[in-house]
Amino acid sequence: MKRIILALDVDDHGYALELVDKFSENIDIFKVGLQLFSNTGPAVVRDIHDRGKKVFLDLKFHDIPNTVSGAALAATRLGVYMFNMHTSSGPEAMQRCRDDVVELCLKENIERPKILGVTVLTSLAQDTLRDEFGIQHTLRTHVRNLSKMALKAGLDGVIASGHEAAMIRNSCGKDFLIITPGIRASWALPDDQKRTMTPRDAMREGADFLVVGRSILKQEDSDKALDLIQLEILTSL
Ligand code: C5P
């Protein structure tokens, strides 16, 4: 199974598709996030599907249950492989979203997308959570609570940093998907990410998929960067 999800964090529709074509031999899932989707709308998702590739629609829905469910149904009709919502939308929003998606898939014979919950963004650090958000328990405890809430609501997994992957695996079981962004190979800069981890360590901590953007796309030789990351993943298994 190919473990890297490539984050297409670019503005341009045509350039995003060039990247899909360039990396299509080694990558099966491409992530369409807020930047690309806000520029292109759903057309880019359809064009990636036309190339036989899967899409992780990373729009991080965060709203009341009725609105999140409406967006989730639209993502489902687009045929994406996975999409996500913020776990902090609460248990009712997650449950409603799952139930409505399951019902739609049965009714319209659509393959059910995997629904993932965003826990705590990898760009946030423990002290920000405590000093600015006023959350008094540790970041790990917060991520564990959010992950267990997602599991109970019937979500397929969560997005979390490698630092919490092993703990989530322990509390949510072996079938719960863990998708890990904030991946930084040893040669790449952290940029805005705080809770980073190398590809090898994140896999060893139990991540199922690694979301990688700048560690590949911002490197001078992006093919070589991808090869090196893949090698790290292979040696971690
Ligand atoms: O370039 P980099 O590898 O840091 O990109 C990480 C990608 O993962 C970005 O597209 C970002 O939006 C996304 N992401 C994240 N942290 C999360 C969820 C998604 O960095 N918790």
Residues whose N, C-alpha, C, O or C-beta is under 5 A from the ligand:
A	BS01	C5P	A7 D9 G33 V120 L121 T122 I159 P181 G182 I183 Q193 V211 V212 G213 R214 S215
